[in-house]
Amino acid sequence: MKYFVGEVRYEKGLSLRKLAARAVISKSYLQRIEAGEATPSLEVMVRLARALEVSLDELYQQE
């Protein structure tokens, strides 16, 4: 499954460090999610969606 966390983060103008802090995950874990090297739990995806102020659906599909 492809996640669009990196694309949304870029559109919002957030750095890796800032988004990771907002979502309470490590920067390295966020990098792995964006690179498709890690499969985040639903809880982590919800925290990322909240930190990015988007719906969860937006992180799973590109509009």
PDB file with one MODEL, atoms N, CA, C and O in Angstrom:
MODEL        1
ATOM      1  N   MET A   1       0.845  -1.191   0.000  1.00  0.00           N
ATOM      2  CA  MET A   1       0.000   0.000   0.000  1.00  0.00           C
ATOM      3  C   MET A   1       0.882   1.243   0.000  1.00  0.00           C
ATOM      4  O   MET A   1       1.898   1.291   0.694  1.00  0.00           O
ATOM      5  N   LYS A   2       0.497   2.226  -0.765  1.00  0.00           N
ATOM      6  CA  LYS A   2       1.249   3.483  -0.827  1.00  0.00           C
ATOM      7  C   LYS A   2       0.597   4.518   0.063  1.00  0.00           C
ATOM      8  O   LYS A   2      -0.621   4.695   0.068  1.00  0.00           O
ATOM      9  N   TYR A   3       1.442   5.190   0.813  1.00  0.00           N
ATOM     10  CA  TYR A   3       0.980   6.276   1.677  1.00  0.00           C
ATOM     11  C   TYR A   3       1.450   7.597   1.080  1.00  0.00           C
ATOM     12  O   TYR A   3       2.518   7.666   0.472  1.00  0.00           O
ATOM     13  N   PHE A   4       0.660   8.628   1.254  1.00  0.00           N
ATOM     14  CA  PHE A   4       0.983   9.930   0.686  1.00  0.00           C
ATOM     15  C   PHE A   4       1.355  10.942   1.762  1.00  0.00           C
ATOM     16  O   PHE A   4       1.091  12.137   1.625  1.00  0.00           O
ATOM     17  N   VAL A   5       1.965  10.455   2.819  1.00  0.00           N
ATOM     18  CA  VAL A   5       2.364  11.322   3.926  1.00  0.00           C
ATOM     19  C   VAL A   5       3.366  12.365   3.450  1.00  0.00           C
ATOM     20  O   VAL A   5       3.223  13.550   3.754  1.00  0.00           O
ATOM     21  N   GLY A   6       4.373  11.933   2.710  1.00  0.00           N
ATOM     22  CA  GLY A   6       5.405  12.860   2.240  1.00  0.00           C
ATOM     23  C   GLY A   6       4.853  13.941   1.336  1.00  0.00           C
ATOM     24  O   GLY A   6       5.230  15.107   1.452  1.00  0.00           O
ATOM     25  N   GLU A   7       3.968  13.562   0.443  1.00  0.00           N
ATOM     26  CA  GLU A   7       3.377  14.536  -0.467  1.00  0.00           C
ATOM     27  C   GLU A   7       2.557  15.575   0.284  1.00  0.00           C
ATOM     28  O   GLU A   7       2.645  16.770   0.003  1.00  0.00           O
ATOM     29  N   VAL A   8       1.763  15.112   1.236  1.00  0.00           N
ATOM     30  CA  VAL A   8       0.931  16.033   2.023  1.00  0.00           C
ATOM     31  C   VAL A   8       1.820  16.913   2.896  1.00  0.00           C
ATOM     32  O   VAL A   8       1.582  18.114   3.024  1.00  0.00           O
ATOM     33  N   ARG A   9       2.841  16.312   3.494  1.00  0.00           N
ATOM     34  CA  ARG A   9       3.770  17.084   4.338  1.00  0.00           C
ATOM     35  C   ARG A   9       4.414  18.191   3.523  1.00  0.00           C
ATOM     36  O   ARG A   9       4.521  19.328   3.983  1.00  0.00           O
ATOM     37  N   TYR A  10       4.845  17.857   2.303  1.00  0.00           N
ATOM     38  CA  TYR A  10       5.460  18.849   1.427  1.00  0.00           C
ATOM     39  C   TYR A  10       4.477  19.973   1.086  1.00  0.00           C
ATOM     40  O   TYR A  10       4.833  21.150   1.130  1.00  0.00           O
ATOM     41  N   GLU A  11       3.240  19.601   0.746  1.00  0.00           N
ATOM     42  CA  GLU A  11       2.217  20.602   0.421  1.00  0.00           C
ATOM     43  C   GLU A  11       1.951  21.543   1.593  1.00  0.00           C
ATOM     44  O   GLU A  11       1.665  22.724   1.401  1.00  0.00           O
ATOM     45  N   LYS A  12       2.049  21.004   2.808  1.00  0.00           N
ATOM     46  CA  LYS A  12       1.796  21.806   4.012  1.00  0.00           C
ATOM     47  C   LYS A  12       3.020  22.606   4.435  1.00  0.00           C
ATOM     48  O   LYS A  12       2.934  23.446   5.330  1.00  0.00           O
ATOM     49  N   GLY A  13       4.156  22.350   3.800  1.00  0.00           N
ATOM     50  CA  GLY A  13       5.366  23.097   4.111  1.00  0.00           C
ATOM     51  C   GLY A  13       6.007  22.715   5.443  1.00  0.00           C
ATOM     52  O   GLY A  13       6.644  23.543   6.094  1.00  0.00           O
ATOM     53  N   LEU A  14       5.834  21.457   5.842  1.00  0.00           N
ATOM     54  CA  LEU A  14       6.386  21.008   7.117  1.00  0.00           C
ATOM     55  C   LEU A  14       7.669  20.208   6.907  1.00  0.00           C
ATOM     56  O   LEU A  14       7.789  19.457   5.940  1.00  0.00           O
ATOM     57  N   SER A  15       8.601  20.371   7.797  1.00  0.00           N
ATOM     58  CA  SER A  15       9.818  19.567   7.762  1.00  0.00           C
ATOM     59  C   SER A  15       9.526  18.197   8.365  1.00  0.00           C
ATOM     60  O   SER A  15       8.527  18.012   9.060  1.00  0.00           O
ATOM     61  N   LEU A  16      10.407  17.248   8.092  1.00  0.00           N
ATOM     62  CA  LEU A  16      10.293  15.923   8.709  1.00  0.00           C
ATOM     63  C   LEU A  16      10.277  16.049  10.225  1.00  0.00           C
ATOM     64  O   LEU A  16       9.443  15.449  10.903  1.00  0.00           O
ATOM     65  N   ARG A  17      11.199  16.826  10.737  1.00  0.00           N
ATOM     66  CA  ARG A  17      11.324  16.983  12.189  1.00  0.00           C
ATOM     67  C   ARG A  17      10.043  17.551  12.807  1.00  0.00           C
ATOM     68  O   ARG A  17       9.584  17.073  13.844  1.00  0.00           O
ATOM     69  N   LYS A  18       9.477  18.561  12.173  1.00  0.00           N
ATOM     70  CA  LYS A  18       8.278  19.198  12.729  1.00  0.00           C
ATOM     71  C   LYS A  18       7.083  18.249  12.712  1.00  0.00           C
ATOM     72  O   LYS A  18       6.349  18.163  13.696  1.00  0.00           O
ATOM     73  N   LEU A  19       6.881  17.538  11.605  1.00  0.00           N
ATOM     74  CA  LEU A  19       5.760  16.597  11.530  1.00  0.00           C
ATOM     75  C   LEU A  19       5.954  15.455  12.516  1.00  0.00           C
ATOM     76  O   LEU A  19       5.008  15.050  13.192  1.00  0.00           O
ATOM     77  N   ALA A  20       7.154  14.941  12.601  1.00  0.00           N
ATOM     78  CA  ALA A  20       7.427  13.851  13.547  1.00  0.00           C
ATOM     79  C   ALA A  20       7.117  14.295  14.977  1.00  0.00           C
ATOM     80  O   ALA A  20       6.529  13.538  15.749  1.00  0.00           O
ATOM     81  N   ALA A  21       7.504  15.496  15.325  1.00  0.00           N
ATOM     82  CA  ALA A  21       7.225  16.008  16.670  1.00  0.00           C
ATOM     83  C   ALA A  21       5.724  16.145  16.906  1.00  0.00           C
ATOM     84  O   ALA A  21       5.227  15.782  17.972  1.00  0.00           O
ATOM     85  N   ARG A  22       5.011  16.660  15.929  1.00  0.00           N
ATOM     86  CA  ARG A  22       3.560  16.820  16.056  1.00  0.00           C
ATOM     87  C   ARG A  22       2.844  15.480  16.195  1.00  0.00           C
ATOM     88  O   ARG A  22       1.858  15.370  16.924  1.00  0.00           O
ATOM     89  N   ALA A  23       3.338  14.466  15.496  1.00  0.00           N
ATOM     90  CA  ALA A  23       2.705  13.149  15.512  1.00  0.00           C
ATOM     91  C   ALA A  23       3.263  12.245  16.617  1.00  0.00           C
ATOM     92  O   ALA A  23       2.788  11.127  16.814  1.00  0.00           O
ATOM     93  N   VAL A  24       4.256  12.735  17.320  1.00  0.00           N
ATOM     94  CA  VAL A  24       4.905  12.003  18.414  1.00  0.00           C
ATOM     95  C   VAL A  24       5.472  10.663  17.921  1.00  0.00           C
ATOM     96  O   VAL A  24       5.212   9.601  18.488  1.00  0.00           O
ATOM     97  N   ILE A  25       6.252  10.763  16.849  1.00  0.00           N
ATOM     98  CA  ILE A  25       7.003   9.618  16.339  1.00  0.00           C
ATOM     99  C   ILE A  25       8.412  10.110  16.030  1.00  0.00           C
ATOM    100  O   ILE A  25       8.653  11.316  15.976  1.00  0.00           O
ATOM    101  N   SER A  26       9.334   9.190  15.830  1.00  0.00           N
ATOM    102  CA  SER A  26      10.700   9.614  15.529  1.00  0.00           C
ATOM    103  C   SER A  26      10.807  10.064  14.073  1.00  0.00           C
ATOM    104  O   SER A  26      10.055   9.627  13.201  1.00  0.00           O
ATOM    105  N   LYS A  27      11.762  10.944  13.852  1.00  0.00           N
ATOM    106  CA  LYS A  27      12.002  11.436  12.496  1.00  0.00           C
ATOM    107  C   LYS A  27      12.418  10.280  11.584  1.00  0.00           C
ATOM    108  O   LYS A  27      11.997  10.221  10.429  1.00  0.00           O
ATOM    109  N   SER A  28      13.231   9.374  12.089  1.00  0.00           N
ATOM    110  CA  SER A  28      13.690   8.251  11.264  1.00  0.00           C
ATOM    111  C   SER A  28      12.525   7.329  10.891  1.00  0.00           C
ATOM    112  O   SER A  28      12.481   6.805   9.778  1.00  0.00           O
ATOM    113  N   TYR A  29      11.584   7.129  11.815  1.00  0.00           N
ATOM    114  CA  TYR A  29      10.407   6.309  11.511  1.00  0.00           C
ATOM    115  C   TYR A  29       9.561   6.994  10.440  1.00  0.00           C
ATOM    116  O   TYR A  29       9.070   6.335   9.523  1.00  0.00           O
ATOM    117  N   LEU A  30       9.390   8.290  10.548  1.00  0.00           N
ATOM    118  CA  LEU A  30       8.634   9.042   9.543  1.00  0.00           C
ATOM    119  C   LEU A  30       9.315   8.930   8.180  1.00  0.00           C
ATOM    120  O   LEU A  30       8.639   8.755   7.167  1.00  0.00           O
ATOM    121  N   GLN A  31      10.625   9.028   8.143  1.00  0.00           N
ATOM    122  CA  GLN A  31      11.352   8.878   6.888  1.00  0.00           C
ATOM    123  C   GLN A  31      11.106   7.504   6.275  1.00  0.00           C
ATOM    124  O   GLN A  31      10.925   7.387   5.063  1.00  0.00           O
ATOM    125  N   ARG A  32      11.098   6.475   7.100  1.00  0.00           N
ATOM    126  CA  ARG A  32      10.863   5.118   6.615  1.00  0.00           C
ATOM    127  C   ARG A  32       9.437   4.957   6.089  1.00  0.00           C
ATOM    128  O   ARG A  32       9.222   4.269   5.091  1.00  0.00           O
ATOM    129  N   ILE A  33       8.463   5.584   6.750  1.00  0.00           N
ATOM    130  CA  ILE A  33       7.074   5.544   6.269  1.00  0.00           C
ATOM    131  C   ILE A  33       6.997   6.205   4.893  1.00  0.00           C
ATOM    132  O   ILE A  33       6.417   5.648   3.961  1.00  0.00           O
ATOM    133  N   GLU A  34       7.583   7.391   4.775  1.00  0.00           N
ATOM    134  CA  GLU A  34       7.532   8.124   3.510  1.00  0.00           C
ATOM    135  C   GLU A  34       8.248   7.382   2.386  1.00  0.00           C
ATOM    136  O   GLU A  34       7.855   7.490   1.224  1.00  0.00           O
ATOM    137  N   ALA A  35       9.285   6.636   2.719  1.00  0.00           N
ATOM    138  CA  ALA A  35      10.043   5.884   1.714  1.00  0.00           C
ATOM    139  C   ALA A  35       9.399   4.542   1.379  1.00  0.00           C
ATOM    140  O   ALA A  35       9.857   3.840   0.478  1.00  0.00           O
ATOM    141  N   GLY A  36       8.339   4.185   2.101  1.00  0.00           N
ATOM    142  CA  GLY A  36       7.671   2.914   1.867  1.00  0.00           C
ATOM    143  C   GLY A  36       8.393   1.736   2.497  1.00  0.00           C
ATOM    144  O   GLY A  36       8.145   0.584   2.140  1.00  0.00           O
ATOM    145  N   GLU A  37       9.286   2.026   3.434  1.00  0.00           N
ATOM    146  CA  GLU A  37      10.068   0.979   4.091  1.00  0.00           C
ATOM    147  C   GLU A  37       9.458   0.527   5.411  1.00  0.00           C
ATOM    148  O   GLU A  37       9.917  -0.452   6.000  1.00  0.00           O
ATOM    149  N   ALA A  38       8.436   1.225   5.880  1.00  0.00           N
ATOM    150  CA  ALA A  38       7.769   0.879   7.139  1.00  0.00           C
ATOM    151  C   ALA A  38       6.265   0.911   6.922  1.00  0.00           C
ATOM    152  O   ALA A  38       5.754   1.728   6.157  1.00  0.00           O
ATOM    153  N   THR A  39       5.570   0.023   7.595  1.00  0.00           N
ATOM    154  CA  THR A  39       4.111  -0.018   7.540  1.00  0.00           C
ATOM    155  C   THR A  39       3.586   0.480   8.876  1.00  0.00           C
ATOM    156  O   THR A  39       3.651  -0.233   9.877  1.00  0.00           O
ATOM    157  N   PRO A  40       3.065   1.700   8.897  1.00  0.00           N
ATOM    158  CA  PRO A  40       2.598   2.275  10.158  1.00  0.00           C
ATOM    159  C   PRO A  40       1.275   1.656  10.606  1.00  0.00           C
ATOM    160  O   PRO A  40       0.474   1.200   9.790  1.00  0.00           O
ATOM    161  N   SER A  41       1.072   1.652  11.899  1.00  0.00           N
ATOM    162  CA  SER A  41      -0.197   1.189  12.453  1.00  0.00           C
ATOM    163  C   SER A  41      -1.280   2.222  12.158  1.00  0.00           C
ATOM    164  O   SER A  41      -0.987   3.357  11.783  1.00  0.00           O
ATOM    165  N   LEU A  42      -2.512   1.820  12.329  1.00  0.00           N
ATOM    166  CA  LEU A  42      -3.624   2.747  12.150  1.00  0.00           C
ATOM    167  C   LEU A  42      -3.494   3.914  13.127  1.00  0.00           C
ATOM    168  O   LEU A  42      -3.770   5.058  12.767  1.00  0.00           O
ATOM    169  N   GLU A  43      -3.078   3.632  14.351  1.00  0.00           N
ATOM    170  CA  GLU A  43      -2.904   4.693  15.360  1.00  0.00           C
ATOM    171  C   GLU A  43      -1.901   5.740  14.880  1.00  0.00           C
ATOM    172  O   GLU A  43      -2.135   6.939  15.033  1.00  0.00           O
ATOM    173  N   VAL A  44      -0.797   5.300  14.308  1.00  0.00           N
ATOM    174  CA  VAL A  44       0.214   6.242  13.813  1.00  0.00           C
ATOM    175  C   VAL A  44      -0.342   7.039  12.641  1.00  0.00           C
ATOM    176  O   VAL A  44      -0.103   8.243  12.549  1.00  0.00           O
ATOM    177  N   MET A  45      -1.074   6.394  11.752  1.00  0.00           N
ATOM    178  CA  MET A  45      -1.658   7.108  10.619  1.00  0.00           C
ATOM    179  C   MET A  45      -2.682   8.146  11.085  1.00  0.00           C
ATOM    180  O   MET A  45      -2.774   9.230  10.508  1.00  0.00           O
ATOM    181  N   VAL A  46      -3.435   7.822  12.110  1.00  0.00           N
ATOM    182  CA  VAL A  46      -4.394   8.791  12.664  1.00  0.00           C
ATOM    183  C   VAL A  46      -3.643   9.984  13.240  1.00  0.00           C
ATOM    184  O   VAL A  46      -4.041  11.129  13.028  1.00  0.00           O
ATOM    185  N   ARG A  47      -2.565   9.725  13.960  1.00  0.00           N
ATOM    186  CA  ARG A  47      -1.774  10.832  14.533  1.00  0.00           C
ATOM    187  C   ARG A  47      -1.158  11.693  13.432  1.00  0.00           C
ATOM    188  O   ARG A  47      -1.100  12.916  13.558  1.00  0.00           O
ATOM    189  N   LEU A  48      -0.701  11.058  12.357  1.00  0.00           N
ATOM    190  CA  LEU A  48      -0.153  11.823  11.234  1.00  0.00           C
ATOM    191  C   LEU A  48      -1.236  12.668  10.568  1.00  0.00           C
ATOM    192  O   LEU A  48      -1.002  13.830  10.236  1.00  0.00           O
ATOM    193  N   ALA A  49      -2.405  12.095  10.375  1.00  0.00           N
ATOM    194  CA  ALA A  49      -3.513  12.849   9.767  1.00  0.00           C
ATOM    195  C   ALA A  49      -3.880  14.054  10.620  1.00  0.00           C
ATOM    196  O   ALA A  49      -4.092  15.149  10.099  1.00  0.00           O
ATOM    197  N   ARG A  50      -3.953  13.853  11.913  1.00  0.00           N
ATOM    198  CA  ARG A  50      -4.265  14.975  12.808  1.00  0.00           C
ATOM    199  C   ARG A  50      -3.175  16.037  12.769  1.00  0.00           C
ATOM    200  O   ARG A  50      -3.462  17.233  12.733  1.00  0.00           O
ATOM    201  N   ALA A  51      -1.923  15.591  12.776  1.00  0.00           N
ATOM    202  CA  ALA A  51      -0.800  16.529  12.750  1.00  0.00           C
ATOM    203  C   ALA A  51      -0.774  17.324  11.444  1.00  0.00           C
ATOM    204  O   ALA A  51      -0.371  18.487  11.428  1.00  0.00           O
ATOM    205  N   LEU A  52      -1.201  16.698  10.360  1.00  0.00           N
ATOM    206  CA  LEU A  52      -1.239  17.357   9.051  1.00  0.00           C
ATOM    207  C   LEU A  52      -2.553  18.096   8.802  1.00  0.00           C
ATOM    208  O   LEU A  52      -2.686  18.825   7.818  1.00  0.00           O
ATOM    209  N   GLU A  53      -3.519  17.903   9.695  1.00  0.00           N
ATOM    210  CA  GLU A  53      -4.846  18.524   9.585  1.00  0.00           C
ATOM    211  C   GLU A  53      -5.539  18.123   8.280  1.00  0.00           C
ATOM    212  O   GLU A  53      -6.078  18.959   7.555  1.00  0.00           O
ATOM    213  N   VAL A  54      -5.505  16.813   8.007  1.00  0.00           N
ATOM    214  CA  VAL A  54      -6.190  16.252   6.845  1.00  0.00           C
ATOM    215  C   VAL A  54      -6.956  15.016   7.291  1.00  0.00           C
ATOM    216  O   VAL A  54      -6.757  14.517   8.399  1.00  0.00           O
ATOM    217  N   SER A  55      -7.833  14.528   6.422  1.00  0.00           N
ATOM    218  CA  SER A  55      -8.539  13.288   6.733  1.00  0.00           C
ATOM    219  C   SER A  55      -7.589  12.111   6.537  1.00  0.00           C
ATOM    220  O   SER A  55      -6.606  12.201   5.802  1.00  0.00           O
ATOM    221  N   LEU A  56      -7.896  11.037   7.189  1.00  0.00           N
ATOM    222  CA  LEU A  56      -7.096   9.831   7.072  1.00  0.00           C
ATOM    223  C   LEU A  56      -7.067   9.344   5.620  1.00  0.00           C
ATOM    224  O   LEU A  56      -6.044   8.847   5.151  1.00  0.00           O
ATOM    225  N   ASP A  57      -8.173   9.485   4.923  1.00  0.00           N
ATOM    226  CA  ASP A  57      -8.254   9.074   3.514  1.00  0.00           C
ATOM    227  C   ASP A  57      -7.208   9.774   2.644  1.00  0.00           C
ATOM    228  O   ASP A  57      -6.672   9.178   1.710  1.00  0.00           O
ATOM    229  N   GLU A  58      -6.925  11.021   2.952  1.00  0.00           N
ATOM    230  CA  GLU A  58      -5.963  11.783   2.149  1.00  0.00           C
ATOM    231  C   GLU A  58      -4.555  11.231   2.244  1.00  0.00           C
ATOM    232  O   GLU A  58      -3.729  11.488   1.368  1.00  0.00           O
ATOM    233  N   LEU A  59      -4.270  10.483   3.289  1.00  0.00           N
ATOM    234  CA  LEU A  59      -2.937   9.909   3.431  1.00  0.00           C
ATOM    235  C   LEU A  59      -2.819   8.569   2.704  1.00  0.00           C
ATOM    236  O   LEU A  59      -1.715   8.056   2.519  1.00  0.00           O
ATOM    237  N   TYR A  60      -3.934   8.016   2.300  1.00  0.00           N
ATOM    238  CA  TYR A  60      -3.941   6.737   1.589  1.00  0.00           C
ATOM    239  C   TYR A  60      -4.148   6.879   0.097  1.00  0.00           C
ATOM    240  O   TYR A  60      -3.818   5.972  -0.667  1.00  0.00           O
ATOM    241  N   GLN A  61      -4.688   8.004  -0.326  1.00  0.00           N
ATOM    242  CA  GLN A  61      -4.930   8.201  -1.761  1.00  0.00           C
ATOM    243  C   GLN A  61      -4.589   9.619  -2.140  1.00  0.00           C
ATOM    244  O   GLN A  61      -4.851  10.563  -1.395  1.00  0.00           O
ATOM    245  N   GLN A  62      -4.012   9.752  -3.287  1.00  0.00           N
ATOM    246  CA  GLN A  62      -3.644  11.069  -3.772  1.00  0.00           C
ATOM    247  C   GLN A  62      -4.816  11.661  -4.543  1.00  0.00           C
ATOM    248  O   GLN A  62      -5.434  10.993  -5.371  1.00  0.00           O
ATOM    249  N   GLU A  63      -5.106  12.909  -4.262  1.00  0.00           N
ATOM    250  CA  GLU A  63      -6.220  13.584  -4.941  1.00  0.00           C
ATOM    251  C   GLU A  63      -5.740  14.381  -6.111  1.00  0.00           C
ATOM    252  O   GLU A  63      -6.541  15.013  -6.798  1.00  0.00           O
TER     253      GLU A  63
ENDMDL
END
